[in-house]
Amino acid sequence: MGRPPTSRGVWYLVLLALAGDAAWPPCRIDADKRTGLCKGQDLGQVPRDLPRGLRGLDLSYNKLREITAGDFAGMTQLRRLDLGYNNISRIAPDAFLSNLLLEQLRLFNNSLNFIPAPALRPLVNLRWLDMSNNLYGSAALDGAFGGLRQLRELSLGGPLLRDISRGDFAVLKDTALQKFAIKSASSLRRYEAGAFSWLNTTELWCDIALDENAAALPVMLRDLRGKALDYLRFRNLFEFTYYTGDADPFAGLADLQITKLVFFRGKFNENLLRLALLNVQRSRVRDLALVAIDFARSPRWNGSGVGAAAPRLDRLLLQDISNPDVLRFDWTFTWLSGVAALSIINVNFNYVPCDVWGEMRNVEVLDISGNRLEDGYIYNQRCHYQDVMPKLESFIVATNQLLSLAVVAALTRTWPRLTRLDASHNSLGSLQETCQWSPTLRWLSLHHNRVTASTFGCLPTTLEYLDLSYSQLDRLNMDYFTRSPRLRELRLSGNKIKFIPSEWRCPRLEVLAIDGNSFGVINRGSFVNMPRLVSLAAGNNPYHCTCDLYLFLEETRQRGRPTLADWPHNWTCYHPEPLLDTAVAAYAPRPLECDVPALVAVAVASTALAVAACAALCWKLDAAWYLRATYRLVRAKYGGRRAGAPRPCSYHAFISYSCADADWVRRELLQRLESTTPPYRLCIHERDFTPGRWIIENIVENIERSAKVIFVLSRSFVDSEWCNYELYFAHQRAVGLGSEDVILVVKEPIDARGLPRRFARLRKMLGTKTYLEWPREPGRRSFFWLQLRSLLGNPGGLGPANGEEETAEEKKILKKKKRGKKKKISRPETE
């Protein structure tokens, strides 16, 4: 029976996975094909398809077991080769025959059983070689190393190296090394005198454990006498046991030229540390570092030399030591009295005794960061702080557990030369406090604390540099910057500041970092009160991409200051929504959207054009005339009318005519209509207008008191401005009462299309209303009069019969009519 379908499917997937792995390229080659990265790819052999022009190749952390002659053949430009952390046990003698330009070769942490001198012989340009932590048992160097005259750094040895013989490094006597590093087994069994005497190096790194052979150390030191050695480093000098011997293992240290001595890891008790310090005190060493050592009290304490070790050091570093007793290893702090720069980093102490301050009288730089110091343990009110630390200029108390700025201020207030203070990575700033600082303080770092707006009231005003980055600050205190005239550099990155105040005044500020906050708006006025600002970092904020931001950036670009230190990275639009996640550098508004002068110019030009167009249109349509007519109509109707109810019609018709047609009106029109029985009562201006009144008032009053309005149309009518007024007022009345009140009598033929613009209403009437035409043949005139009387209606029903009393002026006019005495009122004609 075959496998079930599920098994076949699993095997199919496995084969696909294997095929995919095989097809996946094991190395990443950069664009110019000069660097290849094949790190950590589980390679069992060097890939065959690597570019021949590579200059750098990393094959570390793989499973290479052998380097053959053809692995790097043809790579004539190779300069850097990393074969560390493999399982290489053999390198062919001609493996690097093509790589004559190789300068750096790393064979660290492999399985070489012997030093591959034949393979290294052609590498005359080699400057850096690390073949330590391999499995060869002898450190003897072949004569091939004598030809590597360019070599500057050499590291060798491994966990199986138990013996160092006199001639092991003889071939290096003419090679000027900058660094020589040697690693031995957990306990060096034998060191033959003279082995280090061949070395010509400025740095010596000894990863040599002397638990069982402490006497070898003075021999090594004697071999280094007279050498131009400046730096000496011991790693795991006593790896498993504390030194309990009576002999001084550091004898001979005073005879060396070294100025820097490092003890990294290893076990130290107080007796061994005292011996080391006493020898350092007699030597040229000015820089001493104790890093990650395992310190313990000696079971048999020797108190004869208490307080005797007080070396004069430019720098003392105590770092990553779990036992804080190392600070008072001989029950005093006198060994700190000659130190200029003291660093006590991550030593796990949480209390500063009163007597230690007095011993640090020569300290100029004090770094006690990375410990567990609290307010009440770093500043003890029972201690005397006056006149202590007279030379201290820089104080670093970062990464502790401090809460009170007032405590820090009180501690440092009496230090006369203090200029720099770093209290970052604490919990300072959240308390409401009043602080008094040293007047010499110029530099303060409080990043990664808990600063609020009220914290500014506790900050010194003598600062030139202030760092409040990543301190949860959401608002600024403008008063502080007004009171800090020396401030030149301010860092507020990574806070929660929501807006930049327009009144922010800081006249001497030169560098400002406000990136990574919560404000979205900056404009040309944001930093106008900072005239010396030359560098601004403001990226990584939720920007509103508007004209304010655009104009600020344009002005900054044109002026060339301030320089945007983080532009364009992390400058991203957050608003408006269509521009979300758009780079601010890509934001480009429309040409007139943000150009205010151009926008104003366009608006003014558009307005002027519109006004000019309206003026031209008004001129074309004679709007001035209509405005004057409307003004006169309103004035006549509302300004000159007497109080009282509207009057009824006193005339059957108001006759509008030109003075040139006055004879025809009197001879024909009045004669025919006023001679009927009963007669029609007609109103003409020269007879019926009230003397002394304004003409427009007479026109409006009599048109309103007339049932009909008869227009006698002729060429003279068209030329009369007053006739046009009467036509306009009659048309206004017709809008409310109906156009049947207007009667057009054409005395002379008129071309409606040739009428002036202001007679638009007359043109419309002639086109839409039936008019009467005065016949030239006398035989047809009887029909004309019949039509006109039909339009005027019954001549009765006017005057007082309607119930309204006549005015004195009207009675006087009627009396004159009856007596046949006619008074002519002249009306000016406008041609």
VEXTIKOL-215911 format. One line per 10 residues: number of its first residue (from 0); their letters; for each residue y, z, x of C-alpha. Coordinates in steps of 0.1 Angstrom, whole numbers, plus 5000, padded with zeros to 4 digits. Example, Ala and Ser with C-alpha at 12.3 -4.5 7.8 and 13.67 -1.06 7.14 Angstrom:
BEGIN
0	as	4955,5078,5123 | 4989,5071,5137;
//
This chain:
BEGIN
0	mgrpptsrgv	5000,5000,5000 | 5035,4992,5012 | 5064,5016,5014 | 5081,5024,4981 | 5113,5005,4974 | 5134,5036,4982 | 5120,5038,5017 | 5127,5000,5023 | 5162,5006,5011 | 5167,5035,5036;
10	wylvllalag	5154,5015,5065 | 5176,4986,5055 | 5207,5008,5056 | 5197,5022,5089 | 5193,4987,5104 | 5227,4978,5090 | 5242,5009,5106 | 5227,5002,5139 | 5238,4966,5138 | 5273,4977,5129;
20	daawppcrid	5274,5001,5159 | 5262,4974,5182 | 5289,4951,5170 | 5316,4976,5173 | 5336,4972,5205 | 5331,5002,5228 | 5364,4999,5246 | 5400,4996,5235 | 5420,4972,5257 | 5458,4973,5255;
30	adkrtglckg	5479,4943,5246 | 5486,4932,5282 | 5449,4938,5292 | 5458,4962,5320 | 5443,4994,5306 | 5409,5000,5291 | 5399,5031,5272 | 5361,5036,5269 | 5362,5074,5267 | 5335,5092,5247;
40	qdlgqvprdl	5316,5062,5235 | 5281,5074,5245 | 5278,5045,5269 | 5247,5043,5291 | 5261,5017,5314 | 5294,5001,5322 | 5303,4973,5297 | 5299,4938,5311 | 5327,4921,5292 | 5356,4941,5305;
50	prglrgldls	5387,4920,5315 | 5388,4914,5352 | 5426,4920,5354 | 5424,4957,5344 | 5445,4982,5364 | 5433,5013,5346 | 5398,5021,5332 | 5387,5054,5316 | 5349,5058,5312 | 5348,5096,5310;
60	ynklreitag	5327,5116,5286 | 5299,5090,5284 | 5262,5090,5295 | 5265,5069,5326 | 5237,5077,5351 | 5243,5052,5379 | 5271,5029,5392 | 5257,4996,5404 | 5271,4970,5427 | 5281,4947,5398;
70	dfagmtqlrr	5297,4972,5374 | 5332,4967,5387 | 5327,4934,5406 | 5357,4911,5401 | 5381,4939,5391 | 5403,4933,5421 | 5434,4947,5405 | 5419,4981,5395 | 5441,5011,5405 | 5428,5040,5384;
80	ldlgynnisr	5392,5047,5375 | 5380,5078,5356 | 5342,5085,5357 | 5344,5122,5350 | 5321,5141,5326 | 5291,5117,5329 | 5257,5122,5344 | 5261,5100,5374 | 5236,5108,5401 | 5238,5077,5423;
90	iapdaflsnl	5266,5053,5433 | 5256,5021,5450 | 5271,5017,5486 | 5288,4985,5475 | 5299,4997,5441 | 5336,4995,5449 | 5335,4966,5473 | 5358,4946,5450 | 5382,4974,5442 | 5402,4976,5474;
100	lleqlrlfnn	5434,4985,5456 | 5419,5015,5439 | 5443,5046,5443 | 5428,5072,5419 | 5391,5079,5415 | 5377,5108,5394 | 5340,5117,5397 | 5345,5153,5384 | 5315,5170,5366 | 5287,5146,5374;
110	slnfipapal	5252,5150,5390 | 5258,5136,5425 | 5233,5150,5449 | 5253,5140,5479 | 5289,5129,5486 | 5289,5091,5482 | 5307,5083,5515 | 5293,5047,5519 | 5307,5038,5485 | 5341,5053,5493;
120	rplvnlrwld	5344,5036,5527 | 5362,5004,5515 | 5388,5023,5495 | 5414,5025,5522 | 5442,5027,5496 | 5427,5057,5478 | 5453,5085,5473 | 5436,5108,5448 | 5399,5117,5448 | 5382,5143,5427;
130	msnnlygsaa	5345,5147,5432 | 5341,5184,5425 | 5317,5202,5402 | 5288,5180,5413 | 5253,5190,5425 | 5255,5184,5463 | 5248,5215,5484 | 5268,5205,5514 | 5305,5199,5517 | 5302,5180,5550;
140	ldgafgglrq	5324,5149,5550 | 5312,5117,5565 | 5332,5098,5590 | 5342,5074,5563 | 5368,5099,5551 | 5385,5095,5584 | 5395,5060,5573 | 5411,5072,5541 | 5445,5078,5557 | 5464,5073,5524;
150	lrelslggpl	5445,5102,5508 | 5469,5129,5494 | 5447,5150,5470 | 5410,5158,5476 | 5388,5180,5454 | 5351,5186,5462 | 5323,5212,5459 | 5302,5224,5431 | 5280,5252,5418 | 5253,5246,5445;
160	lrdisrgdfa	5277,5248,5474 | 5268,5281,5490 | 5277,5274,5527 | 5309,5261,5543 | 5303,5251,5579 | 5328,5248,5607 | 5327,5210,5610 | 5325,5201,5573 | 5362,5190,5572 | 5367,5179,5607;
170	vlkdtalqkf	5373,5143,5598 | 5404,5153,5578 | 5423,5167,5608 | 5446,5136,5609 | 5450,5132,5571 | 5482,5147,5558 | 5471,5161,5524 | 5493,5175,5497 | 5464,5193,5480 | 5429,5203,5490;
180	aiksasslrr	5406,5220,5465 | 5372,5235,5472 | 5347,5249,5447 | 5316,5269,5457 | 5288,5287,5440 | 5293,5319,5420 | 5290,5338,5453 | 5297,5321,5486 | 5269,5329,5510 | 5284,5319,5543;
190	yeagafswln	5318,5308,5556 | 5318,5297,5592 | 5349,5305,5611 | 5371,5275,5618 | 5361,5255,5587 | 5397,5256,5572 | 5413,5251,5606 | 5409,5213,5603 | 5429,5211,5571 | 5463,5197,5571;
200	ttelwcdial	5476,5203,5536 | 5505,5220,5518 | 5484,5233,5489 | 5450,5250,5491 | 5431,5257,5459 | 5401,5279,5465 | 5376,5283,5436 | 5354,5305,5458 | 5338,5338,5446 | 5334,5364,5473;
210	denaaalpvm	5316,5391,5453 | 5289,5394,5480 | 5309,5382,5510 | 5344,5398,5508 | 5346,5398,5546 | 5349,5360,5546 | 5384,5361,5531 | 5402,5375,5562 | 5383,5348,5583 | 5396,5321,5560;
220	lrdlrgkald	5432,5334,5562 | 5430,5335,5600 | 5419,5298,5600 | 5451,5290,5581 | 5475,5305,5606 | 5500,5281,5619 | 5494,5256,5591 | 5522,5241,5571 | 5506,5257,5540 | 5531,5266,5513;
230	ylrfrnlfef	5509,5272,5482 | 5476,5292,5481 | 5456,5297,5449 | 5424,5318,5444 | 5403,5314,5413 | 5377,5340,5405 | 5381,5356,5439 | 5358,5384,5426 | 5340,5369,5396 | 5315,5395,5385;
240	tyytgdadpf	5323,5428,5403 | 5353,5449,5412 | 5360,5453,5449 | 5352,5488,5461 | 5352,5483,5498 | 5374,5501,5523 | 5384,5471,5544 | 5415,5451,5536 | 5403,5417,5523 | 5439,5403,5525;
250	agladlqitk	5444,5411,5562 | 5460,5381,5579 | 5481,5371,5548 | 5512,5381,5565 | 5506,5356,5593 | 5506,5326,5569 | 5535,5303,5561 | 5528,5304,5523 | 5556,5312,5499 | 5536,5310,5467;
260	lvffrgkfne	5504,5329,5460 | 5484,5327,5427 | 5454,5348,5416 | 5438,5331,5386 | 5411,5350,5368 | 5388,5373,5386 | 5384,5411,5386 | 5412,5433,5400 | 5413,5471,5401 | 5443,5491,5411;
270	nllrlallnv	5431,5495,5447 | 5426,5458,5452 | 5460,5450,5436 | 5477,5475,5458 | 5461,5460,5489 | 5473,5425,5478 | 5508,5437,5471 | 5511,5455,5504 | 5501,5423,5523 | 5525,5403,5501;
280	qrsrvrdlal	5552,5427,5510 | 5547,5420,5547 | 5543,5382,5542 | 5566,5352,5534 | 5554,5351,5498 | 5583,5349,5474 | 5565,5337,5443 | 5535,5358,5431 | 5514,5350,5399 | 5486,5371,5384;
290	vaidfarspr	5472,5350,5356 | 5443,5359,5333 | 5430,5385,5357 | 5406,5413,5345 | 5424,5445,5354 | 5408,5479,5354 | 5414,5514,5368 | 5396,5522,5400 | 5368,5548,5397 | 5380,5564,5429;
300	wngsgvgaaa	5417,5562,5429 | 5435,5564,5462 | 5469,5580,5456 | 5481,5579,5492 | 5500,5546,5487 | 5515,5553,5453 | 5549,5536,5451 | 5546,5520,5485 | 5541,5485,5472 | 5575,5470,5463;
310	prldrlllqd	5575,5435,5476 | 5607,5415,5474 | 5599,5385,5452 | 5620,5357,5438 | 5595,5355,5409 | 5566,5376,5396 | 5544,5363,5368 | 5520,5385,5349 | 5503,5363,5322 | 5474,5364,5298;
320	isnpdvlrfd	5462,5399,5310 | 5445,5419,5283 | 5451,5453,5298 | 5488,5463,5299 | 5480,5491,5324 | 5485,5465,5350 | 5523,5471,5346 | 5519,5506,5359 | 5488,5501,5380 | 5497,5529,5404;
330	wtftwlsgva	5513,5550,5377 | 5548,5539,5386 | 5569,5508,5381 | 5583,5507,5416 | 5565,5475,5425 | 5590,5458,5400 | 5621,5470,5419 | 5623,5441,5443 | 5617,5413,5417 | 5645,5388,5408;
340	alsiinvnfn	5627,5369,5380 | 5601,5389,5362 | 5578,5373,5335 | 5554,5395,5316 | 5538,5371,5291 | 5510,5379,5267 | 5501,5411,5285 | 5495,5429,5252 | 5520,5457,5257 | 5540,5471,5228;
350	yvpcdvwgem	5561,5499,5244 | 5587,5500,5271 | 5590,5534,5288 | 5624,5546,5297 | 5618,5547,5334 | 5609,5510,5337 | 5645,5500,5329 | 5658,5517,5360 | 5632,5502,5383 | 5642,5466,5372;
360	rnvevldisg	5676,5470,5388 | 5673,5437,5408 | 5659,5416,5380 | 5681,5386,5371 | 5657,5369,5347 | 5634,5389,5324 | 5608,5373,5302 | 5587,5396,5280 | 5576,5370,5254 | 5543,5368,5237;
370	nrledgyiyn	5537,5406,5234 | 5536,5430,5205 | 5570,5447,5209 | 5587,5462,5179 | 5622,5475,5173 | 5615,5512,5179 | 5594,5506,5210 | 5617,5482,5229 | 5649,5502,5222 | 5645,5540,5224;
380	qrchyqdvmp	5676,5559,5216 | 5664,5587,5239 | 5665,5563,5269 | 5696,5558,5291 | 5706,5522,5291 | 5741,5526,5307 | 5744,5509,5341 | 5708,5496,5340 | 5699,5460,5345 | 5732,5454,5364;
390	klesfivatn	5721,5419,5376 | 5703,5406,5345 | 5716,5372,5333 | 5687,5359,5312 | 5666,5379,5287 | 5636,5363,5269 | 5620,5384,5242 | 5604,5356,5222 | 5572,5358,5201 | 5572,5395,5194;
400	qllslavvaa	5575,5416,5163 | 5612,5423,5162 | 5630,5427,5129 | 5665,5440,5137 | 5693,5420,5154 | 5713,5452,5156 | 5686,5467,5178 | 5686,5437,5201 | 5724,5438,5203 | 5724,5475,5211;
410	ltrtwprltr	5698,5471,5238 | 5717,5443,5256 | 5753,5454,5249 | 5757,5473,5282 | 5742,5447,5305 | 5773,5434,5323 | 5761,5400,5334 | 5739,5389,5305 | 5747,5353,5294 | 5714,5340,5279;
420	ldashnslgs	5692,5356,5252 | 5660,5341,5237 | 5647,5360,5207 | 5629,5331,5190 | 5596,5334,5171 | 5603,5369,5157 | 5613,5381,5122 | 5650,5386,5129 | 5679,5380,5105 | 5666,5393,5072;
430	lqetcqwspt	5684,5427,5073 | 5720,5434,5063 | 5734,5447,5096 | 5765,5451,5117 | 5760,5442,5154 | 5780,5447,5186 | 5771,5423,5214 | 5778,5420,5251 | 5810,5401,5255 | 5794,5380,5283;
440	lrwlslhhnr	5767,5365,5261 | 5770,5326,5259 | 5736,5313,5250 | 5715,5326,5220 | 5682,5312,5207 | 5669,5325,5174 | 5647,5296,5162 | 5617,5305,5141 | 5631,5336,5126 | 5643,5345,5091;
450	vtastfgclp	5680,5338,5090 | 5702,5339,5059 | 5739,5332,5054 | 5746,5369,5058 | 5730,5368,5093 | 5761,5350,5106 | 5780,5383,5102 | 5757,5398,5128 | 5759,5370,5154 | 5781,5371,5185;
460	ttleyldlsy	5812,5350,5184 | 5814,5344,5222 | 5785,5318,5222 | 5786,5283,5236 | 5750,5276,5225 | 5733,5287,5193 | 5698,5277,5180 | 5688,5287,5145 | 5662,5260,5140 | 5632,5266,5117;
470	sqldrlnmdy	5646,5299,5104 | 5645,5292,5066 | 5683,5290,5065 | 5696,5275,5033 | 5734,5280,5035 | 5760,5281,5062 | 5788,5306,5067 | 5820,5287,5075 | 5839,5318,5085 | 5815,5323,5115;
480	ftrsprlrel	5824,5289,5130 | 5861,5296,5126 | 5856,5328,5146 | 5835,5311,5173 | 5859,5289,5192 | 5836,5284,5223 | 5806,5270,5204 | 5796,5236,5220 | 5760,5231,5209 | 5745,5241,5176;
490	rlsgnkikfi	5709,5235,5165 | 5699,5239,5129 | 5668,5217,5127 | 5640,5224,5102 | 5658,5246,5078 | 5666,5243,5041 | 5703,5235,5042 | 5711,5217,5009 | 5746,5204,5016 | 5771,5199,5044;
500	psewrcprle	5804,5216,5036 | 5835,5193,5039 | 5855,5222,5053 | 5831,5227,5083 | 5855,5233,5112 | 5842,5237,5147 | 5868,5221,5171 | 5848,5224,5204 | 5813,5215,5191 | 5798,5186,5211;
510	vlaidgnsfg	5761,5186,5201 | 5748,5192,5166 | 5712,5190,5153 | 5707,5192,5115 | 5676,5171,5112 | 5647,5182,5089 | 5668,5199,5062 | 5673,5194,5025 | 5707,5177,5022 | 5710,5141,5010;
520	vinrgsfvnm	5747,5133,5014 | 5769,5129,5045 | 5801,5109,5046 | 5830,5101,5068 | 5846,5135,5061 | 5815,5156,5068 | 5823,5160,5105 | 5860,5151,5106 | 5869,5187,5118 | 5846,5183,5148;
530	prlvslaagn	5867,5161,5170 | 5846,5166,5202 | 5812,5159,5186 | 5793,5134,5208 | 5757,5139,5197 | 5742,5142,5162 | 5706,5145,5151 | 5703,5143,5114 | 5671,5125,5105 | 5642,5136,5083;
540	npyhctcdly	5665,5145,5053 | 5662,5132,5017 | 5691,5108,5019 | 5710,5093,4990 | 5715,5058,5001 | 5749,5052,4987 | 5783,5039,5000 | 5792,5073,5015 | 5762,5072,5038 | 5766,5035,5046;
550	lfleetrqrg	5803,5039,5055 | 5796,5070,5076 | 5770,5050,5096 | 5793,5020,5099 | 5822,5041,5112 | 5799,5059,5136 | 5787,5026,5150 | 5822,5011,5153 | 5836,5042,5170 | 5805,5047,5193;
560	rptladwphn	5805,5085,5186 | 5789,5107,5177 | 5757,5092,5191 | 5728,5095,5166 | 5702,5111,5188 | 5673,5105,5165 | 5683,5071,5150 | 5667,5052,5134 | 5634,5073,5133 | 5629,5095,5103;
570	wtcyhpepll	5661,5083,5086 | 5647,5075,5052 | 5661,5070,5017 | 5650,5094,4990 | 5675,5083,4963 | 5679,5061,4943 | 5644,5056,4932 | 5642,5018,4939 | 5650,5027,4976 | 5625,5055,4979;
580	dtavaayapr	5609,5056,5014 | 5631,5028,5026 | 5644,5031,5061 | 5682,5039,5061 | 5686,5013,5087 | 5674,4987,5062 | 5698,4998,5035 | 5724,4970,5031 | 5747,4972,5000 | 5764,4941,4986;
590	plecdvpalv	5794,4929,5005 | 5820,4943,4981 | 5800,4973,4970 | 5812,4996,4998 | 5842,4978,5012 | 5870,4997,4995 | 5899,4977,5008 | 5882,4944,4999 | 5873,4958,4965 | 5909,4969,4958;
600	avavastala	5921,4935,4970 | 5897,4917,4947 | 5907,4940,4918 | 5944,4935,4924 | 5939,4897,4927 | 5918,4896,4895 | 5943,4916,4876 | 5972,4894,4888 | 5952,4863,4879 | 5945,4878,4844;
610	vaacaalcwk	5982,4887,4839 | 5992,4852,4850 | 5967,4836,4827 | 5979,4858,4798 | 6015,4849,4806 | 6007,4812,4807 | 5988,4815,4774 | 6016,4835,4758 | 6041,4808,4769 | 6019,4780,4756;
620	ldaawylrat	6015,4798,4722 | 6051,4810,4721 | 6040,4846,4719 | 6076,4858,4727 | 6088,4843,4696 | 6061,4860,4675 | 6068,4893,4691 | 6105,4891,4683 | 6097,4880,4647 | 6072,4909,4642;
630	yrlvrakygg	6098,4933,4656 | 6124,4921,4632 | 6099,4922,4603 | 6089,4958,4610 | 6124,4969,4615 | 6135,4952,4583 | 6106,4966,4562 | 6105,5001,4575 | 6139,5007,4592 | 6164,4992,4568;
640	rragaprpcs	6147,4998,4534 | 6161,5025,4512 | 6140,5053,4499 | 6124,5048,4465 | 6097,5028,4447 | 6092,4991,4455 | 6115,4968,4435 | 6101,4942,4409 | 6108,4905,4413 | 6145,4896,4406;
650	yhafisysca	6141,4859,4414 | 6117,4832,4404 | 6118,4817,4438 | 6134,4821,4473 | 6144,4788,4487 | 6141,4783,4525 | 6160,4752,4538 | 6180,4740,4567 | 6218,4738,4564 | 6215,4701,4569;
660	dadwvrrell	6196,4700,4535 | 6221,4723,4517 | 6238,4695,4497 | 6204,4683,4484 | 6194,4718,4475 | 6226,4725,4455 | 6228,4690,4440 | 6192,4685,4431 | 6171,4717,4433 | 6196,4742,4419;
670	qrlesttppy	6210,4718,4393 | 6177,4710,4378 | 6161,4745,4378 | 6190,4767,4370 | 6201,4745,4341 | 6170,4749,4321 | 6168,4771,4290 | 6161,4798,4298 | 6172,4791,4334 | 6152,4799,4366;
680	rlciherdft	6168,4825,4388 | 6167,4812,4424 | 6178,4829,4457 | 6196,4810,4484 | 6210,4826,4515 | 6246,4812,4513 | 6250,4826,4477 | 6227,4855,4472 | 6225,4874,4505 | 6243,4907,4505;
690	pgrwiieniv	6274,4906,4527 | 6274,4930,4557 | 6237,4934,4559 | 6216,4922,4588 | 6203,4886,4582 | 6166,4896,4588 | 6169,4924,4563 | 6184,4900,4537 | 6155,4875,4544 | 6128,4901,4541;
700	eniersakvi	6144,4919,4511 | 6149,4887,4490 | 6115,4872,4499 | 6098,4904,4487 | 6120,4903,4455 | 6110,4867,4447 | 6079,4856,4429 | 6076,4823,4448 | 6089,4809,4481 | 6099,4773,4482;
710	fvlsrsfvds	6102,4756,4516 | 6122,4725,4518 | 6106,4706,4547 | 6125,4682,4567 | 6131,4674,4604 | 6161,4697,4602 | 6138,4725,4589 | 6116,4722,4620 | 6146,4726,4643 | 6158,4757,4625;
720	ewcnyelyfa	6148,4791,4640 | 6158,4810,4608 | 6136,4787,4587 | 6107,4795,4610 | 6114,4833,4605 | 6114,4828,4567 | 6081,4808,4570 | 6066,4836,4592 | 6076,4864,4567 | 6064,4844,4537;
730	hqravglgse	6031,4838,4555 | 6028,4876,4562 | 6033,4883,4525 | 6008,4856,4515 | 5981,4873,4536 | 5982,4902,4511 | 5992,4885,4479 | 5977,4851,4481 | 5988,4817,4494 | 5997,4804,4459;
740	dvilvvkepi	6031,4821,4462 | 6042,4795,4488 | 6054,4760,4475 | 6059,4733,4501 | 6085,4706,4492 | 6085,4677,4517 | 6120,4662,4515 | 6114,4639,4545 | 6081,4627,4560 | 6069,4650,4587;
750	darglprrfa	6041,4644,4614 | 6022,4677,4613 | 6006,4670,4647 | 6040,4667,4663 | 6053,4701,4652 | 6062,4727,4679 | 6037,4754,4688 | 6055,4782,4669 | 6050,4762,4637 | 6012,4766,4639;
760	rlrkmlgtkt	6011,4782,4604 | 6031,4753,4589 | 6007,4728,4606 | 5978,4747,4590 | 5994,4748,4556 | 6001,4711,4556 | 5965,4705,4565 | 5950,4729,4539 | 5975,4732,4510 | 5987,4707,4484;
770	ylewprepgr	6024,4701,4488 | 6051,4683,4467 | 6068,4652,4482 | 6103,4642,4471 | 6100,4607,4458 | 6126,4582,4470 | 6123,4562,4437 | 6143,4578,4409 | 6118,4567,4383 | 6091,4590,4398;
780	rsffwlqlrs	6113,4621,4401 | 6107,4633,4365 | 6071,4639,4374 | 6082,4658,4405 | 6103,4682,4384 | 6074,4686,4360 | 6050,4696,4388 | 6076,4720,4404 | 6083,4738,4371 | 6045,4741,4365;
790	llgnpgglgp	6041,4758,4399 | 6071,4781,4392 | 6057,4792,4358 | 6077,4805,4328 | 6113,4812,4338 | 6115,4845,4318 | 6105,4882,4325 | 6127,4891,4355 | 6155,4916,4362 | 6160,4948,4343;
800	angeeetaee	6135,4939,4317 | 6109,4952,4342 | 6123,4988,4339 | 6143,4991,4372 | 6181,4996,4372 | 6201,4971,4392 | 6221,4983,4421 | 6259,4981,4421 | 6257,4952,4446 | 6233,4932,4424;
810	kkilkkkkrg	6255,4937,4393 | 6285,4926,4412 | 6267,4894,4423 | 6255,4886,4388 | 6291,4891,4375 | 6303,4866,4400 | 6277,4841,4390 | 6286,4843,4354 | 6322,4837,4362 | 6312,4808,4383;
820	kkkkisrpet	6327,4823,4414 | 6303,4816,4442 | 6305,4833,4476 | 6291,4814,4504 | 6272,4834,4532 | 6268,4815,4564 | 6235,4817,4584 | 6236,4805,4620 | 6213,4777,4629 | 6193,4775,4661;
830	e	6187,4740,4672;
//
